[in-house]
Amino acid sequence: MKNARNNELSDRRSAAAEAKAALLNAYRTAKDTAEPTRLAKQAERQAIAAAREERRAARERLKLEELERAKAAEVERQAAAEAAARADADAREAADKDRIARVIADEAARKAERDLRYANRKARKS
């Protein structure tokens, strides 16, 4: 038997208090000896967090730059489409004007031929 003597309540209480004090002292000494390691780990964690934040900011910058490039490309594409549409409309308008001019010229030529025939007929009758 490990504890052969008869322990009283006060003996047990003092043994428990001593055990608690020993545990507390062991914890304090372990904490004090681990302080440099803890500080080093804390500094390492802070460095990792700073690097993570820097990478996140870089990713965000890249996303914004890509978005701006996409917007610029879209604006350029729209401008090219508008220019093409404007050129197409101008070409159609020019073709319409040319066709109208030819129709008017044809009508004027027909009228001139008709007037000439009329004048020749009048000349033959007189």
WOKA-V565119 format. One line per field, one symbol per residue. ss: DSSP state (~ for helix, > for strand, _ for the rest). phi: phi as a letter, one per 40 degrees, with the letter a starting at -180 (. if undefined). burial: 1 if it has 24 or more other C-alpha atoms within 12 Angstrom, else 0. A space follows every 10 residues. Layout:
ss = ???
phi = ???
burial = ???
This chain:
ss = ________~~ ~~~~~~~~~~ ~~~~~~~~~~ ~~~~~~~~~~ ~~~~~~~~~~ ~~~~~~~~~~ ~~~~~~~~~~ ~~~~~~~~~~ ~~~~~~~~~~ ~~~~~~~~~~ ~~~~~~~~~~ ~~~~~~~~~~ ~~~~~_
phi = .cbccccccc cccccccccc cccccccccc ccccdccccc cccccccccc cccccccccc cccccccccc cccccccccc cccccccccc cccccccccc cccccccccc cccccccccc cccccc
burial = 0000000000 0000000000 0000000000 0000000000 0000000000 0000000000 0000000000 0000000000 0000000000 0000000000 0000000000 0000000000 000000
